[in-house]
């Protein structure tokens, strides 16, 4: 009898993994994803990337608002009698009673080297923390968040110029490759799960938009880490004359000056530690992104001015 797999995921990070399973002949009985969301202006309904690819691949999908106390979904999964559930950034806590509804349990692909960076934003936090490496962990889901035993960890190096979008894509493609062997090993009872060292756990709390505000008293590396870790969303920013400017790309400069001082006509700004950053790409509030040469042609932010932390 063919195996039955449930896939649960929502963002673009999960798409290559679902596609890899489908394209390599793994039987996806049903896909679970978050329901469509209204845009911030309420004019448009946005389907999740996983719903989009499920429709393209003609896979059955379900998008309940919540699984907690949801008897309909509980009975549906129970009646499915599935062999395995694969969870990738689903965006909801899977209630404990659900975890016993498949023969091989629920496994999760998490974007960090567990037990480091459990939680909602592991990729962003690892970059903002200036970690030298990150990776993916394959773990068994348990009731407590990201605390289950781990079977496999795959690492990649983090470089100073890597941003969250690039690392997310790298990790997603890595997971799409590795998940095939993992599923095979699970079905052949070859996988061994090892408990995490909970004493070493750190937590990657959800990113707040307010965290994007640059503190020019921070040193250059910390500032670059924030810019890269929060790219593309919500973004690192500073305010000038009542307008918000989002820094999309920057590098460490060579200049020195008063904290927040604009040191050159190319928008090199002094920061803490007697250091500076050179802005490469920027986006003024309500405008499109611009390379720095184009931006400076009409900018009011001139050499010698000081941009504050407020």
Rosetta blueprint (number, residue, H / E / L):
1 X L
2 X L
3 X L
4 X L
5 X E
6 X E
7 X E
8 X E
9 X E
10 X L
11 X L
12 X H
13 X H
14 X H
15 X H
16 X H
17 X H
18 X H
19 X H
20 X H
21 X H
22 X H
23 X H
24 X L
25 X L
26 X L
27 X L
28 X E
29 X E
30 X E
31 X E
32 X E
33 X L
34 X L
35 X L
36 X L
37 X E
38 X E
39 X L
40 X L
41 X L
42 X L
43 X L
44 X L
45 X E
46 X E
47 X L
48 X L
49 X H
50 X H
51 X H
52 X H
53 X H
54 X H
55 X H
56 X H
57 X L
58 X L
59 X L
60 X L
61 X E
62 X E
63 X L
64 X L
65 X L
66 X L
67 X L
68 X L
69 X L
70 X L
71 X H
72 X H
73 X H
74 X H
75 X H
76 X H
77 X H
78 X H
79 X H
80 X H
81 X L
82 X L
83 X L
84 X E
85 X E
86 X E
87 X E
88 X E
89 X L
90 X L
91 X L
92 X L
93 X L
94 X L
95 X L
96 X H
97 X H
98 X H
99 X H
100 X H
101 X L
102 X L
103 X L
104 X L
105 X L
106 X E
107 X E
108 X E
109 X E
110 X E
111 X L
112 X L
113 X L
114 X L
115 X L
116 X L
117 X L
118 X E
119 X E
120 X L
121 X L
122 X H
123 X H
124 X H
125 X H
126 X H
127 X H
128 X H
129 X L
130 X L
131 X L
132 X L
133 X E
134 X E
135 X E
136 X E
137 X E
138 X E
139 X E
140 X E
141 X L
142 X L
143 X L
144 X L
145 X L
146 X L
147 X L
148 X L
149 X L
150 X E
151 X E
152 X E
153 X E
154 X E
155 X E
156 X E
157 X E
158 X L
159 X L
160 X L
161 X L
162 X L
163 X L
164 X H
165 X H
166 X H
167 X H
168 X H
169 X H
170 X H
171 X H
172 X H
173 X H
174 X H
175 X H
176 X H
177 X H
178 X H
179 X H
180 X H
181 X H
182 X H
183 X H
184 X H
185 X H
186 X H
187 X H
188 X L
189 X L
190 X L
191 X L
192 X L
193 X L
194 X E
195 X L
196 X L
197 X L
198 X H
199 X H
200 X H
201 X L
202 X L
203 X E
204 X E
205 X L
206 X L
207 X L
208 X L
209 X H
210 X H
211 X H
212 X H
213 X E
214 X L
215 X L
216 X L
217 X L
218 X L
219 X L
220 X H
221 X H
222 X H
223 X H
224 X H
225 X H
226 X H
227 X H
228 X H
229 X H
230 X L
231 X L
232 X L
233 X L
234 X L
235 X L
236 X E
237 X E
238 X E
239 X E
240 X E
241 X L
242 X L
243 X E
244 X E
245 X E
246 X E
247 X E
248 X E
249 X E
250 X E
251 X E
252 X E
253 X L
254 X L
255 X L
256 X L
257 X L
258 X L
259 X L
260 X L
261 X E
262 X E
263 X L
264 X L
265 X L
266 X L
267 X L
268 X E
269 X E
270 X E
271 X E
272 X L
273 X L
274 X L
275 X E
276 X E
277 X E
278 X E
279 X E
280 X E
281 X E
282 X E
283 X E
284 X E
285 X L
286 X L
287 X L
288 X L
289 X E
290 X E
291 X E
292 X H
293 X H
294 X H
295 X H
296 X H
297 X H
298 X L
299 X L
300 X L
301 X L
302 X L
303 X L
304 X L
305 X L
306 X E
307 X L
308 X L
309 X L
310 X L
